[in-house]
Amino acid sequence: MPTGVQFEGVKFFESTNFPTKNVNASFNGGSTYTSQEVAQGYFFGPQAIGVGIGGPNAQVLINNNDDFSRFIILIWQLYAGFEILNKDFVTTAYSFVSDDGDI
């Protein structure tokens, strides 16, 4: 299982497949609002998520189609289901995405 990075008692896990969306925000404190792309992040408190594992626990498997041992191809396999147990301990945060480094 991934261990994440711990900072100030909080563990952070990177994911590259979270969705992005556009939100309207004011960046200069005035009434002009512009649509900007944001990246989504989730925060989970203690006992917020339940995990059910079916079959063997998490394992790393080797692919035998490796061109006569020329390449090593591995996959991570886990049959599991996840469910929110307590919605009070789950929140969403957004971070603005900038292509030009202005934000």
C-alpha positions as a LaTeX table, in Angstrom:
\begin{tabular}{lrrr}
\hline
Residue & $x$ (\AA) & $y$ (\AA) & $z$ (\AA) \\
\hline
Met1 & 0.00 & 0.00 & 0.00 \\
Pro2 & 1.25 & 3.52 & $-0.66$ \\
Thr3 & 2.50 & 5.25 & 2.45 \\
Gly4 & 2.01 & 8.88 & 1.43 \\
Val5 & 3.97 & 11.83 & 2.76 \\
Gln6 & 3.27 & 12.96 & 6.31 \\
Phe7 & 3.40 & 16.67 & 7.19 \\
Glu8 & 2.17 & 18.19 & 10.45 \\
Gly9 & 0.20 & 15.04 & 11.29 \\
Val10 & $-1.51$ & 14.88 & 7.87 \\
Lys11 & $-0.72$ & 12.22 & 5.25 \\
Phe12 & $-0.73$ & 13.32 & 1.61 \\
Phe13 & $-1.20$ & 10.86 & $-1.27$ \\
Glu14 & $-0.62$ & 11.87 & $-4.88$ \\
Ser15 & $-3.08$ & 10.95 & $-7.59$ \\
Thr16 & $-2.80$ & 11.92 & $-11.23$ \\
Asn17 & $-6.34$ & 11.01 & $-12.25$ \\
Phe18 & $-8.51$ & 13.36 & $-10.17$ \\
Pro19 & $-10.87$ & 15.44 & $-12.28$ \\
Thr20 & $-10.40$ & 19.16 & $-12.83$ \\
Lys21 & $-13.17$ & 21.69 & $-13.29$ \\
Asn22 & $-13.66$ & 25.40 & $-13.85$ \\
Val23 & $-14.89$ & 27.73 & $-11.11$ \\
Asn24 & $-15.62$ & 31.43 & $-11.06$ \\
Ala25 & $-13.36$ & 33.40 & $-8.72$ \\
Ser26 & $-12.32$ & 36.97 & $-8.07$ \\
Phe27 & $-8.55$ & 37.37 & $-7.94$ \\
Asn28 & $-8.30$ & 41.12 & $-7.38$ \\
Gly29 & $-10.98$ & 41.56 & $-4.68$ \\
Gly30 & $-13.25$ & 43.42 & $-7.10$ \\
Ser31 & $-16.48$ & 42.39 & $-8.74$ \\
Thr32 & $-14.83$ & 40.96 & $-11.86$ \\
Tyr33 & $-15.11$ & 37.18 & $-11.84$ \\
Thr34 & $-13.31$ & 34.92 & $-14.22$ \\
Ser35 & $-13.50$ & 31.19 & $-14.82$ \\
Gln36 & $-10.32$ & 29.37 & $-13.79$ \\
Glu37 & $-9.34$ & 25.70 & $-13.85$ \\
Val38 & $-8.92$ & 24.08 & $-10.43$ \\
Ala39 & $-7.47$ & 20.75 & $-9.31$ \\
Gln40 & $-9.49$ & 18.82 & $-6.75$ \\
Gly41 & $-8.22$ & 17.34 & $-3.50$ \\
Tyr42 & $-9.94$ & 15.31 & $-0.78$ \\
Phe43 & $-9.30$ & 15.31 & 2.95 \\
Phe44 & $-10.39$ & 12.33 & 5.07 \\
Gly45 & $-10.60$ & 12.27 & 8.85 \\
Pro46 & $-10.25$ & 9.24 & 11.14 \\
Gln47 & $-12.56$ & 6.31 & 10.35 \\
Ala48 & $-14.17$ & 8.19 & 7.44 \\
Ile49 & $-13.53$ & 5.48 & 4.83 \\
Gly50 & $-14.27$ & 1.76 & 5.11 \\
Val51 & $-12.35$ & $-0.81$ & 3.07 \\
Gly52 & $-13.55$ & $-4.30$ & 2.19 \\
Ile53 & $-10.99$ & $-6.67$ & 0.68 \\
Gly54 & $-12.08$ & $-9.68$ & $-1.36$ \\
Gly55 & $-9.68$ & $-12.44$ & $-2.28$ \\
Pro56 & $-5.97$ & $-12.17$ & $-1.58$ \\
Asn57 & $-4.58$ & $-9.05$ & 0.02 \\
Ala58 & $-2.70$ & $-6.45$ & $-2.06$ \\
Gln59 & 0.04 & $-8.06$ & $-4.10$ \\
Val60 & 2.56 & $-7.32$ & $-6.83$ \\
Leu61 & 2.34 & $-9.65$ & $-9.83$ \\
Ile62 & 4.91 & $-10.27$ & $-12.55$ \\
Asn63 & 3.84 & $-10.32$ & $-16.20$ \\
Asn64 & 5.27 & $-13.39$ & $-17.96$ \\
Asn65 & 5.11 & $-11.73$ & $-21.38$ \\
Asp66 & 8.52 & $-10.10$ & $-20.83$ \\
Asp67 & 10.39 & $-10.79$ & $-24.10$ \\
Phe68 & 12.49 & $-13.62$ & $-22.64$ \\
Ser69 & 13.35 & $-11.72$ & $-19.42$ \\
Arg70 & 14.37 & $-8.61$ & $-21.35$ \\
Phe71 & 11.85 & $-6.43$ & $-19.52$ \\
Ile72 & 10.36 & $-6.64$ & $-16.05$ \\
Ile73 & 6.66 & $-5.78$ & $-16.09$ \\
Leu74 & 4.88 & $-5.58$ & $-12.74$ \\
Ile75 & 1.33 & $-4.71$ & $-11.73$ \\
Trp76 & $-0.26$ & $-3.89$ & $-8.37$ \\
Gln77 & $-3.42$ & $-5.93$ & $-7.76$ \\
Leu78 & $-6.05$ & $-5.49$ & $-5.06$ \\
Tyr79 & $-9.69$ & $-6.53$ & $-5.13$ \\
Ala80 & $-11.34$ & $-4.07$ & $-2.76$ \\
Gly81 & $-14.32$ & $-1.84$ & $-2.24$ \\
Phe82 & $-14.32$ & 1.54 & $-0.53$ \\
Glu83 & $-17.25$ & 3.31 & 1.13 \\
Ile84 & $-17.68$ & 6.56 & 3.03 \\
Leu85 & $-18.64$ & 5.70 & 6.61 \\
Asn86 & $-18.89$ & 9.20 & 8.05 \\
Lys87 & $-19.46$ & 12.16 & 5.70 \\
Asp88 & $-18.69$ & 14.62 & 8.51 \\
Phe89 & $-14.99$ & 13.70 & 8.25 \\
Val90 & $-14.65$ & 14.17 & 4.47 \\
Thr91 & $-14.11$ & 17.52 & 2.76 \\
Thr92 & $-13.04$ & 18.71 & $-0.68$ \\
Ala93 & $-10.46$ & 21.39 & $-1.44$ \\
Tyr94 & $-9.51$ & 23.07 & $-4.71$ \\
Ser95 & $-6.19$ & 24.43 & $-5.90$ \\
Phe96 & $-5.94$ & 26.78 & $-8.85$ \\
Val97 & $-4.08$ & 25.46 & $-11.88$ \\
Ser98 & $-1.90$ & 27.92 & $-13.76$ \\
Asp99 & $-0.20$ & 27.31 & $-17.09$ \\
Asp100 & 1.72 & 30.56 & $-17.07$ \\
Gly101 & 2.76 & 30.72 & $-13.40$ \\
Asp102 & 0.73 & 33.88 & $-12.65$ \\
Ile103 & $-1.51$ & 32.38 & $-9.96$ \\
\hline
\end{tabular}
